[in-house]
Amino acid sequence: MNIPVVTIVGRPNVGKSSLLNCLARRRISIVEPTSGVTRDRVSTEIRHHDYVFELVDTGGMGVEDVDGLTKDIEIQIETALAMADLILFVVDVREGIMPLDTMVAEKLRHLGKKTLLVVNKVDTPKFEYQIAEFSRLGFGSPHPISAVEGFGRSELLDKVTSLLPAQSRESGADEPIMKLAIVGKRNAGKSTLINTLAREQRVIVSEVAGTTRDSIDVRFEVEGKQFLAIDTAGVRKKKQVHDSIEFYSMARAERSIRRADVVLFLIDATLKVSEVDKKLGDYIITENKPCIIVINKWDLSQGIVTQKYNEYIYKCLPGLSFAPISCISAKNNEHVVEMVHLAMDLYEQTNTRVTTSELNQALQDALSLHRPTRKKSRSPKIYYATQVSAAPPTFILFVNDPKLFDSDYDRYLTNQLQKKLPFAEVPLKFHYRARTKVQLSPAK
């Protein structure tokens, strides 16, 4: 179901991204004093009392992008304005009416859309006397707020919801069946894949490395099912992180992995697996996330034997040996739907629960093939196990002494249970707990 769209616009550095973060009550957009940090449309769902709407942050109007992406940013702003049911025109009380504010106001008047003037950075009472001058912009009484301090937040939300269509008050968007984080190093094709999934120019695609900075949530639909894709900034070596913009981009990429139900780990088929790829793979493993190793730009690979290439990938990323490989061309929309189907399979696997009897039979079979190694004349013993949660499938193993079990045996049990239970392509977690119990009988 479609929900109303509220678009935030204004010249650079008036606090648009801070306003989105304030209304969402979490850090979504990167906030930096540098002009032109926000490039794409950054959106999030806002719930205020019984009302739900989509809030969209945009780049600064009138900004000249240092990487030559000005036209792309303008297209993203135009699209966000075209979608808007309500526009929040943000100005800065500390600087007064600037020429660019007047330019933005003129543009919005020509659109003829419902517009609410928001005067930001009203942090102290002395600035309240300067609010009235913004009425000259021609959008009625300005609404004061301090996005950083949160002053005026509830009042602004009350005003916004009062101006949106009343018929949507008890409706919301269809819940996505899963969240897909799209991660990878720079220029692996993440934004191209997002646009292919969304069937629109949802994010800027450029040869300029590091075009995407924020983590951007994009809803898309496949065969009538709703999904949420999270586009992330490209990961690069720490020594190449030159400023705080890139630092926060990397932090958001890691947070996107933590948020995801399934991770789409993009690797450029035309390049060798790098140290950045390996470190990113290690982070996915640490977070115990189901993962598809997505080999993008497969249409550009020539003379590569698929089986040998897969062996190469798993050799470079041994910790992800359970993760399936999907070869696609995001640009040409080749095998992209099949990739989504595979993600659905992984989502089902990671949310699967098995009975205690099924688990212990598989565990007994594993023990009959290889028992844990004795340590200091003590023999490790596993009595029984139970599954305590899903996503990831998590098991408690009751043993004589948890200290007798190491990561090597974890890997062995993972391999065995993945073969015997419906968890073939997802990570598993084990916790050992000391308990005196009758030991599992050896297989006959």
Buried (B, 14 or more C-beta within 10 A) or exposed (E): EEBBBBBBBBBBBBBBBBBBBBBBEEBBBBBBEEBBBBBBBBBBBBEBEEBBBBBBBBBBBBBEBEBEBBEBBBEBBEBBBEBBBBBBBBBBBEEEBBEBBBEBBEBBEEEEBEBBBBBBBBBEEEBEEBBEBBEEBEBEEBBBBBBBBEBBBEEBBEBBBEEBEEEBEEBBBEEBEBBBBBBBBBBBBBBBBBBBBBEEBBBBBBEBEBBBBBBBBBBBEBEEEBBBBBBBBBBBEEEEBEEBBBEBBBBBBBBBBEBBBBBBBBBBBEEEBBEBBBEBBEBBBEBBBBBBBBBBBBBEBEEEEEEEBBEBBBEBBEBBEBBBBBBBBBBEBBBBBEBBEBBBBBBEBBBBEBEEEBBBBBBBBBBEEEBBEEEEEEEBBBBBBEBEEBBBBBBBBBBBEBEBBEEEBBEBBBBBBBEBBBBBBBBBBBEBEEEEEEEBEEEE
